[in-house]
């Protein structure tokens, strides 16, 4: 866990203004529906930072940041994968392809989606709803 949250200035310098605006809008969309803890971590070998939405010991999703790049990760367990399979026709081709390509581990299917713009926001919201109903 990082000692302190990144500042808006640090985030915009890392992501660039266009990606930073996408990041802010995505955070606003998640926070409009969910009351969650916000946890900053190092991003591992592929990303510089992870910004995790978590509540009650369970992670809703994580945002991953590196130079000029923003990733959205959600882990779908068995029940969520069954819901996705029943509803897959209502997701965009990009999300279905990411789902099909994602590796399934013992704890679920890890979907990482790199965001270039806001076009997938509605699909991301539906993925979050598969995991947890909004609590706001």
C-alpha positions as CSV (number, residue, x, y, z in Angstrom):
1,X,0.0,0.0,0.0
2,X,1.3,3.5,-0.8
3,X,1.8,5.9,2.1
4,X,-0.3,8.6,0.5
5,X,-2.7,9.0,-2.4
6,X,-1.5,10.5,-5.6
7,X,-2.3,14.2,-6.2
8,X,-4.3,15.4,-9.2
9,X,-1.0,17.0,-10.5
10,X,0.9,13.7,-10.2
11,X,-1.9,11.8,-11.9
12,X,-2.2,14.2,-14.8
13,X,1.6,14.2,-15.3
14,X,1.6,10.4,-15.4
15,X,-1.5,9.8,-17.5
16,X,-1.5,12.9,-19.7
17,X,-4.5,15.2,-19.7
18,X,-6.7,13.1,-22.1
19,X,-6.3,9.9,-20.1
20,X,-6.5,11.8,-16.8
21,X,-9.9,13.1,-17.9
22,X,-11.0,9.5,-18.7
23,X,-9.7,8.4,-15.3
24,X,-11.6,11.1,-13.5
25,X,-14.9,10.4,-15.3
26,X,-14.6,6.7,-14.6
27,X,-13.9,7.3,-10.9
28,X,-16.9,9.6,-10.8
29,X,-19.1,6.9,-12.4
30,X,-18.0,4.2,-9.9
31,X,-18.3,6.5,-6.9
32,X,-21.8,7.6,-8.0
33,X,-23.0,4.0,-7.5
34,X,-20.7,2.6,-4.8
35,X,-19.5,3.7,-1.4
36,X,-16.1,2.0,-1.2
37,X,-12.7,2.3,0.4
38,X,-10.1,3.7,-2.0
39,X,-6.7,2.0,-1.8
40,X,-3.5,3.0,-3.6
41,X,-0.9,0.3,-4.2
42,X,2.1,-0.3,-6.5
43,X,1.0,-1.6,-9.8
44,X,3.2,-4.6,-10.1
45,X,5.5,-5.4,-13.0
46,X,3.2,-4.0,-15.8
47,X,1.7,-1.0,-14.2
48,X,3.0,1.8,-12.0
49,X,0.0,2.2,-9.6
50,X,-3.2,0.3,-8.7
51,X,-6.3,2.2,-7.4
52,X,-8.6,-0.3,-5.8
53,X,-12.2,0.0,-4.9
54,X,-12.9,-2.3,-1.9
55,X,-15.4,-2.8,0.8
56,X,-15.8,-5.4,3.5
57,X,-12.6,-7.2,2.5
58,X,-13.9,-7.7,-1.1
59,X,-12.6,-5.9,-4.1
60,X,-15.1,-4.4,-6.6
61,X,-12.5,-3.4,-9.2
62,X,-9.1,-1.9,-9.7
63,X,-7.8,0.9,-11.9
64,X,-4.3,0.5,-13.2
65,X,-2.1,3.4,-14.2
66,X,1.1,3.8,-16.1
67,X,2.5,6.5,-18.5
68,X,-0.4,7.6,-20.8
69,X,-2.4,4.4,-20.1
70,X,-5.4,3.5,-17.9
71,X,-6.5,-0.1,-17.3
72,X,-9.7,-1.4,-15.6
73,X,-9.7,-4.8,-14.0
74,X,-12.6,-6.8,-12.6
75,X,-12.4,-10.4,-11.4
76,X,-15.5,-12.4,-12.1
77,X,-16.1,-15.4,-9.9
78,X,-18.1,-18.4,-10.9
79,X,-21.5,-16.9,-10.2
80,X,-20.5,-13.7,-12.0
81,X,-19.2,-15.6,-15.0
82,X,-22.5,-17.5,-15.2
83,X,-24.4,-14.1,-15.2
84,X,-22.0,-12.8,-17.9
85,X,-22.5,-15.9,-20.1
86,X,-26.3,-15.4,-19.9
87,X,-26.0,-11.8,-20.8
88,X,-23.0,-11.7,-23.1
89,X,-25.1,-10.7,-26.2
90,X,-25.7,-7.4,-24.4
91,X,-22.0,-6.5,-24.1
92,X,-19.9,-4.9,-26.8
93,X,-17.5,-7.0,-28.9
94,X,-14.5,-5.5,-27.1
95,X,-15.8,-6.7,-23.7
96,X,-16.7,-10.1,-25.0
97,X,-13.3,-10.5,-26.6
98,X,-11.6,-9.4,-23.4
99,X,-13.7,-11.9,-21.5
100,X,-13.0,-14.8,-23.8
101,X,-9.2,-14.0,-23.9
102,X,-9.0,-13.6,-20.1
103,X,-7.3,-16.4,-18.1
104,X,-9.5,-18.1,-15.5
105,X,-7.6,-18.6,-12.2
106,X,-8.8,-20.4,-9.0
107,X,-10.5,-17.2,-7.8
108,X,-12.1,-16.2,-11.0
109,X,-11.7,-14.8,-14.5
110,X,-9.4,-11.7,-14.5
111,X,-10.6,-9.1,-17.1
112,X,-8.2,-6.3,-17.9
113,X,-9.5,-3.6,-20.2
114,X,-7.3,-0.8,-21.4
115,X,-9.3,2.4,-21.9
116,X,-8.7,4.8,-24.7
117,X,-11.9,6.8,-24.3
118,X,-15.4,6.5,-22.6
119,X,-17.1,4.2,-25.1
120,X,-16.9,1.2,-22.8
121,X,-18.2,2.9,-19.6
122,X,-21.7,1.4,-20.0
123,X,-20.2,-2.1,-20.3
124,X,-17.9,-1.5,-17.3
125,X,-20.9,-0.5,-15.3
126,X,-22.8,-3.7,-16.2
127,X,-19.7,-5.7,-15.3
128,X,-19.6,-4.0,-11.8
129,X,-23.4,-4.7,-11.4
130,X,-22.6,-8.4,-12.0
131,X,-20.3,-8.3,-9.0
132,X,-22.3,-6.2,-6.6
133,X,-25.4,-4.1,-6.6
134,X,-24.9,-0.4,-6.1
135,X,-24.9,0.7,-2.5
136,X,-25.7,4.4,-2.9
